[in-house]
Amino acid sequence: MKIQTSTHIEVVVSEVFTPTMFNIQQVDKLDNLMEDINKLYSSYPHLEQLVISPKKLQIDQKVAIVWQNGCWYRGLVKRVMSVKQQVDYMDYRSRTVTEK
């Protein structure tokens, strides 16, 4: 993205790792993406058909994840263990370990 000097854009700090290492997202783009993802998966009539068997999960596989708050997020499988998997949230650059 090319930004001119003196241009202001609204961002949200989506993840902080250290005071000098953090991720930001443009507010309007992130909000629109999250709204679209949640509309799609919340209204999908046969959601059970999209569920991936834990045995078929693969490293670098892109997945949709529903979190405890009921919201959907884009994820990337980074590690598959016997009972859990490690997933990166693609739009927030955070990582979680979840049970299969």
mmCIF file of the C-alpha atoms, coordinates in Angstrom:
data_MODEL
# 
_entry.id   MODEL 
# 
loop_
_atom_site.group_PDB 
_atom_site.id 
_atom_site.type_symbol 
_atom_site.label_atom_id 
_atom_site.label_alt_id 
_atom_site.label_comp_id 
_atom_site.label_asym_id 
_atom_site.label_entity_id 
_atom_site.label_seq_id 
_atom_site.pdbx_PDB_ins_code 
_atom_site.Cartn_x 
_atom_site.Cartn_y 
_atom_site.Cartn_z 
_atom_site.occupancy 
_atom_site.B_iso_or_equiv 
_atom_site.pdbx_formal_charge 
_atom_site.auth_seq_id 
_atom_site.auth_comp_id 
_atom_site.auth_asym_id 
_atom_site.auth_atom_id 
_atom_site.pdbx_PDB_model_num 
ATOM 1   C CA . MET A 1 1   ? 0.000   0.000   0.000  1.00 0.00 ? 1   MET A CA 1 
ATOM 2   C CA . LYS A 1 2   ? 1.349   3.400   -0.975 1.00 0.00 ? 2   LYS A CA 1 
ATOM 3   C CA . ILE A 1 3   ? 0.531   6.173   1.506  1.00 0.00 ? 3   ILE A CA 1 
ATOM 4   C CA . GLN A 1 4   ? 1.287   9.802   0.851  1.00 0.00 ? 4   GLN A CA 1 
ATOM 5   C CA . THR A 1 5   ? 2.869   12.048  3.457  1.00 0.00 ? 5   THR A CA 1 
ATOM 6   C CA . SER A 1 6   ? 0.292   13.756  5.697  1.00 0.00 ? 6   SER A CA 1 
ATOM 7   C CA . THR A 1 7   ? -2.287  11.061  4.981  1.00 0.00 ? 7   THR A CA 1 
ATOM 8   C CA . HIS A 1 8   ? -4.215  9.746   7.984  1.00 0.00 ? 8   HIS A CA 1 
ATOM 9   C CA . ILE A 1 9   ? -5.662  6.262   8.149  1.00 0.00 ? 9   ILE A CA 1 
ATOM 10  C CA . GLU A 1 10  ? -7.506  4.668   11.056 1.00 0.00 ? 10  GLU A CA 1 
ATOM 11  C CA . VAL A 1 11  ? -5.881  1.498   12.346 1.00 0.00 ? 11  VAL A CA 1 
ATOM 12  C CA . VAL A 1 12  ? -6.339  -0.944  15.179 1.00 0.00 ? 12  VAL A CA 1 
ATOM 13  C CA . VAL A 1 13  ? -3.444  -2.619  16.966 1.00 0.00 ? 13  VAL A CA 1 
ATOM 14  C CA . SER A 1 14  ? -4.431  -6.254  16.521 1.00 0.00 ? 14  SER A CA 1 
ATOM 15  C CA . GLU A 1 15  ? -1.590  -7.947  18.402 1.00 0.00 ? 15  GLU A CA 1 
ATOM 16  C CA . VAL A 1 16  ? 1.320   -6.748  20.521 1.00 0.00 ? 16  VAL A CA 1 
ATOM 17  C CA . PHE A 1 17  ? 4.353   -8.976  20.970 1.00 0.00 ? 17  PHE A CA 1 
ATOM 18  C CA . THR A 1 18  ? 6.821   -6.390  22.311 1.00 0.00 ? 18  THR A CA 1 
ATOM 19  C CA . PRO A 1 19  ? 6.796   -2.568  22.388 1.00 0.00 ? 19  PRO A CA 1 
ATOM 20  C CA . THR A 1 20  ? 8.571   -2.550  19.018 1.00 0.00 ? 20  THR A CA 1 
ATOM 21  C CA . MET A 1 21  ? 6.929   -5.607  17.414 1.00 0.00 ? 21  MET A CA 1 
ATOM 22  C CA . PHE A 1 22  ? 3.204   -5.385  16.825 1.00 0.00 ? 22  PHE A CA 1 
ATOM 23  C CA . ASN A 1 23  ? 0.583   -5.752  14.098 1.00 0.00 ? 23  ASN A CA 1 
ATOM 24  C CA . ILE A 1 24  ? -1.871  -3.154  12.881 1.00 0.00 ? 24  ILE A CA 1 
ATOM 25  C CA . GLN A 1 25  ? -4.863  -3.423  10.591 1.00 0.00 ? 25  GLN A CA 1 
ATOM 26  C CA . GLN A 1 26  ? -6.824  -0.795  8.724  1.00 0.00 ? 26  GLN A CA 1 
ATOM 27  C CA . VAL A 1 27  ? -10.091 -0.503  10.634 1.00 0.00 ? 27  VAL A CA 1 
ATOM 28  C CA . ASP A 1 28  ? -12.490 -0.342  7.696  1.00 0.00 ? 28  ASP A CA 1 
ATOM 29  C CA . LYS A 1 29  ? -10.924 -3.270  5.829  1.00 0.00 ? 29  LYS A CA 1 
ATOM 30  C CA . LEU A 1 30  ? -10.722 -5.514  8.910  1.00 0.00 ? 30  LEU A CA 1 
ATOM 31  C CA . ASP A 1 31  ? -14.281 -4.676  9.997  1.00 0.00 ? 31  ASP A CA 1 
ATOM 32  C CA . ASN A 1 32  ? -15.647 -5.410  6.515  1.00 0.00 ? 32  ASN A CA 1 
ATOM 33  C CA . LEU A 1 33  ? -13.753 -8.699  6.301  1.00 0.00 ? 33  LEU A CA 1 
ATOM 34  C CA . MET A 1 34  ? -14.913 -9.881  9.733  1.00 0.00 ? 34  MET A CA 1 
ATOM 35  C CA . GLU A 1 35  ? -18.500 -8.891  8.951  1.00 0.00 ? 35  GLU A CA 1 
ATOM 36  C CA . ASP A 1 36  ? -18.429 -10.800 5.634  1.00 0.00 ? 36  ASP A CA 1 
ATOM 37  C CA . ILE A 1 37  ? -16.910 -13.922 7.197  1.00 0.00 ? 37  ILE A CA 1 
ATOM 38  C CA . ASN A 1 38  ? -19.440 -13.953 10.023 1.00 0.00 ? 38  ASN A CA 1 
ATOM 39  C CA . LYS A 1 39  ? -22.389 -13.427 7.650  1.00 0.00 ? 39  LYS A CA 1 
ATOM 40  C CA . LEU A 1 40  ? -21.203 -16.283 5.444  1.00 0.00 ? 40  LEU A CA 1 
ATOM 41  C CA . TYR A 1 41  ? -20.637 -18.903 8.136  1.00 0.00 ? 41  TYR A CA 1 
ATOM 42  C CA . SER A 1 42  ? -23.505 -17.847 10.402 1.00 0.00 ? 42  SER A CA 1 
ATOM 43  C CA . SER A 1 43  ? -26.027 -18.243 7.598  1.00 0.00 ? 43  SER A CA 1 
ATOM 44  C CA . TYR A 1 44  ? -24.537 -21.298 5.862  1.00 0.00 ? 44  TYR A CA 1 
ATOM 45  C CA . PRO A 1 45  ? -27.339 -23.923 5.800  1.00 0.00 ? 45  PRO A CA 1 
ATOM 46  C CA . HIS A 1 46  ? -25.165 -27.056 5.985  1.00 0.00 ? 46  HIS A CA 1 
ATOM 47  C CA . LEU A 1 47  ? -22.284 -25.981 8.201  1.00 0.00 ? 47  LEU A CA 1 
ATOM 48  C CA . GLU A 1 48  ? -21.687 -29.539 9.458  1.00 0.00 ? 48  GLU A CA 1 
ATOM 49  C CA . GLN A 1 49  ? -20.576 -30.497 5.932  1.00 0.00 ? 49  GLN A CA 1 
ATOM 50  C CA . LEU A 1 50  ? -17.644 -28.080 6.217  1.00 0.00 ? 50  LEU A CA 1 
ATOM 51  C CA . VAL A 1 51  ? -16.241 -29.550 9.440  1.00 0.00 ? 51  VAL A CA 1 
ATOM 52  C CA . ILE A 1 52  ? -12.796 -31.094 8.923  1.00 0.00 ? 52  ILE A CA 1 
ATOM 53  C CA . SER A 1 53  ? -11.989 -34.342 10.668 1.00 0.00 ? 53  SER A CA 1 
ATOM 54  C CA . PRO A 1 54  ? -9.061  -33.859 13.105 1.00 0.00 ? 54  PRO A CA 1 
ATOM 55  C CA . LYS A 1 55  ? -7.283  -36.746 11.349 1.00 0.00 ? 55  LYS A CA 1 
ATOM 56  C CA . LYS A 1 56  ? -7.322  -34.802 8.062  1.00 0.00 ? 56  LYS A CA 1 
ATOM 57  C CA . LEU A 1 57  ? -5.845  -31.543 9.370  1.00 0.00 ? 57  LEU A CA 1 
ATOM 58  C CA . GLN A 1 58  ? -2.579  -30.620 7.682  1.00 0.00 ? 58  GLN A CA 1 
ATOM 59  C CA . ILE A 1 59  ? 0.125   -28.056 8.337  1.00 0.00 ? 59  ILE A CA 1 
ATOM 60  C CA . ASP A 1 60  ? -0.451  -24.809 6.374  1.00 0.00 ? 60  ASP A CA 1 
ATOM 61  C CA . GLN A 1 61  ? -4.094  -25.716 5.779  1.00 0.00 ? 61  GLN A CA 1 
ATOM 62  C CA . LYS A 1 62  ? -6.401  -22.699 5.809  1.00 0.00 ? 62  LYS A CA 1 
ATOM 63  C CA . VAL A 1 63  ? -9.429  -23.102 8.070  1.00 0.00 ? 63  VAL A CA 1 
ATOM 64  C CA . ALA A 1 64  ? -12.376 -21.133 9.412  1.00 0.00 ? 64  ALA A CA 1 
ATOM 65  C CA . ILE A 1 65  ? -12.510 -21.113 13.215 1.00 0.00 ? 65  ILE A CA 1 
ATOM 66  C CA . VAL A 1 66  ? -15.455 -20.266 15.426 1.00 0.00 ? 66  VAL A CA 1 
ATOM 67  C CA . TRP A 1 67  ? -14.310 -18.794 18.737 1.00 0.00 ? 67  TRP A CA 1 
ATOM 68  C CA . GLN A 1 68  ? -16.060 -18.905 22.126 1.00 0.00 ? 68  GLN A CA 1 
ATOM 69  C CA . ASN A 1 69  ? -17.680 -15.544 21.392 1.00 0.00 ? 69  ASN A CA 1 
ATOM 70  C CA . GLY A 1 70  ? -19.448 -17.097 18.385 1.00 0.00 ? 70  GLY A CA 1 
ATOM 71  C CA . CYS A 1 71  ? -17.440 -15.104 15.850 1.00 0.00 ? 71  CYS A CA 1 
ATOM 72  C CA . TRP A 1 72  ? -15.668 -16.697 12.904 1.00 0.00 ? 72  TRP A CA 1 
ATOM 73  C CA . TYR A 1 73  ? -12.008 -16.086 12.022 1.00 0.00 ? 73  TYR A CA 1 
ATOM 74  C CA . ARG A 1 74  ? -9.607  -17.162 9.293  1.00 0.00 ? 74  ARG A CA 1 
ATOM 75  C CA . GLY A 1 75  ? -6.910  -19.510 10.526 1.00 0.00 ? 75  GLY A CA 1 
ATOM 76  C CA . LEU A 1 76  ? -3.818  -21.321 9.333  1.00 0.00 ? 76  LEU A CA 1 
ATOM 77  C CA . VAL A 1 77  ? -2.854  -24.670 10.870 1.00 0.00 ? 77  VAL A CA 1 
ATOM 78  C CA . LYS A 1 78  ? 0.783   -24.458 11.992 1.00 0.00 ? 78  LYS A CA 1 
ATOM 79  C CA . ARG A 1 79  ? 1.203   -27.666 13.972 1.00 0.00 ? 79  ARG A CA 1 
ATOM 80  C CA . VAL A 1 80  ? -0.851  -30.832 14.412 1.00 0.00 ? 80  VAL A CA 1 
ATOM 81  C CA . MET A 1 81  ? -0.354  -32.785 17.627 1.00 0.00 ? 81  MET A CA 1 
ATOM 82  C CA . SER A 1 82  ? -2.069  -35.916 18.906 1.00 0.00 ? 82  SER A CA 1 
ATOM 83  C CA . VAL A 1 83  ? -4.883  -34.123 20.762 1.00 0.00 ? 83  VAL A CA 1 
ATOM 84  C CA . LYS A 1 84  ? -4.390  -30.447 19.850 1.00 0.00 ? 84  LYS A CA 1 
ATOM 85  C CA . GLN A 1 85  ? -3.445  -28.209 16.968 1.00 0.00 ? 85  GLN A CA 1 
ATOM 86  C CA . GLN A 1 86  ? -1.667  -24.890 16.803 1.00 0.00 ? 86  GLN A CA 1 
ATOM 87  C CA . VAL A 1 87  ? -3.470  -22.297 14.677 1.00 0.00 ? 87  VAL A CA 1 
ATOM 88  C CA . ASP A 1 88  ? -2.472  -18.795 13.602 1.00 0.00 ? 88  ASP A CA 1 
ATOM 89  C CA . TYR A 1 89  ? -5.271  -16.276 13.263 1.00 0.00 ? 89  TYR A CA 1 
ATOM 90  C CA . MET A 1 90  ? -4.434  -14.885 9.836  1.00 0.00 ? 90  MET A CA 1 
ATOM 91  C CA . ASP A 1 91  ? -5.961  -11.446 10.267 1.00 0.00 ? 91  ASP A CA 1 
ATOM 92  C CA . TYR A 1 92  ? -4.648  -10.784 13.768 1.00 0.00 ? 92  TYR A CA 1 
ATOM 93  C CA . ARG A 1 93  ? -1.342  -12.657 13.556 1.00 0.00 ? 93  ARG A CA 1 
ATOM 94  C CA . SER A 1 94  ? -1.956  -14.273 16.920 1.00 0.00 ? 94  SER A CA 1 
ATOM 95  C CA . ARG A 1 95  ? -1.591  -17.965 17.700 1.00 0.00 ? 95  ARG A CA 1 
ATOM 96  C CA . THR A 1 96  ? -3.617  -20.371 19.778 1.00 0.00 ? 96  THR A CA 1 
ATOM 97  C CA . VAL A 1 97  ? -3.489  -24.051 20.669 1.00 0.00 ? 97  VAL A CA 1 
ATOM 98  C CA . THR A 1 98  ? -6.900  -25.711 20.489 1.00 0.00 ? 98  THR A CA 1 
ATOM 99  C CA . GLU A 1 99  ? -8.214  -29.163 21.182 1.00 0.00 ? 99  GLU A CA 1 
ATOM 100 C CA . LYS A 1 100 ? -9.316  -31.163 18.171 1.00 0.00 ? 100 LYS A CA 1 
# 
